[in-house]
Amino acid sequence: MNNKATININDNTHDIDIITGSEKEVALDISKLRSDANLITLDAGFKNTGSCQSAITFLDGEKGILRYRGYSIEELAEKADFLEVAYLLIFGELPTQDQLNKLSDDIKERAIIDEDLRIILNSFPKSAHPMGILSSLTSGLVAFDPSAVDIDDEEDMYDAILNLLAKIPVLVAWVYRRRKGLPLEYGDTSLGYVENLAKMMFQRPNKEYIQNKTVVSALNKLLILHADHEQNCSTSTVRIVGSSHAGLFASISAGISALWGRLHGGANQAVIEMLEAIDSDGGDTKKYMLKAKDKTDPFRLMGFGHRVYKNFDPRAKIIKVAADEVLKDLGINDPILDIAKGLEKEALEDKYFVDRKLYPNVDFYSGIIYKALDIPAEMFTVMFALGRLPGWVAHWREMRIRKEPIGRPRQVYIGQTHRLFSDIKSR
Ligand code: CMC
């Protein structure tokens, strides 16, 4: 293929470089368009804009393909451990056993939270949303590790990254336990990452904690499936905040805030609330399908549609099977699973959804699993954040290593042109 394109504007021709990715994706490099032609491009919502070159995750929304560092999501969800996937995303290769042992030991070493942060946590009202608390505490971590702010050295980066991988699960468990009125506990360094998370979250103060394989396997799968998704809203936020050299913890805190929204990670909470509302309204899925298609009604079928997938979200397929397995294994008969399956069936046959290529996304079935694990709906997005942590970190690290410039988009101004100030009495 030609490696240059040309555009003609007012009889002037400008050359534009063509960039081709390793999966043959093609992009026009317009970075010199302003200096060469005094032109910018306009693309609200960045629907057609590549913000960077990245070697972390490949996704083909038309074919429903998702790969981390070249490995298919289906294979990773089936065969890998979350910590292996975290290593893969952040450092580029699957770890050897020695590398994995070191990662795990280094995390255990750092899985301690300054007691003063516990005081900050306890000062939040019980009604505070867990995502707000997690974002604040993540930002708060900077105060206890100020050296982690503006770092470029590989060793300092490793240290900051490991601190986050170690401390965020403790904070997630604490946010959950506080909501449940349970004492805040540390985990058990003899356990693996996900087993430890399960114990930190679910152990009772008066009872020996017995690991449940189904719970651990479901958590492991969910964390892996959420671990990265290239330049989505929260990851782009992490990259753009990090591009100002604000520091890793502050960048991740911003990512958590971006994930909170209902159109992004907050959709998993919104899905369960929607399914429960349909259930308590008599289970009439057709009524809600009509509402979703009615342009005068703000209601949307939560957990459906995706900016990039115009085919099945491969993660949704895996989670749907896992939801069946978990409910069966735990002996739970939840009517909202049937409502979800009913909605999916109707949507896949409905012209509105077919024409717009709206399929179930990752959030459609994940909440059903979290609910079965006794995780309250407001905690669902926190679980998503924990899964997404390695992805955010990997992107932040890639951005710093590639020495990307500060993110600063342009705009087309549509406001008033120059006018003279008028005195207040004459307005
Ligand atoms: N229910 C009903 N109609 C929908 C839906 C939906 N869930 N999603 C999109 N549409 C319609 C939309 O009204 C528009 O119709 P028209 O062309 O007639 O105006 C068309 O489909 C295209 O939608 P869009 O909003 O322009 O698409 P987008 O790429 O800007 O938005 C989305 C993608 C995910 C925000 C959107 O599909 C949505 O709001 N879905 C529900 C929320 C959700 O499940 N979010 C989780 C996304 S996956 C996980 C994550 O990112 O964290």
Boltz pocket constraint, residues with backbone or C-beta under 6 A from the ligand:
constraints:
  - pocket:
      binder: B
      contacts: [[A, 232], [A, 262], [A, 263], [A, 264], [A, 265], [A, 266], [A, 267], [A, 292], [A, 293], [A, 299], [A, 300], [A, 301], [A, 302], [A, 303], [A, 304], [A, 305], [A, 306], [A, 307], [A, 308], [A, 356], [A, 358], [A, 361], [A, 362], [A, 363]]
      max_distance: 6.0
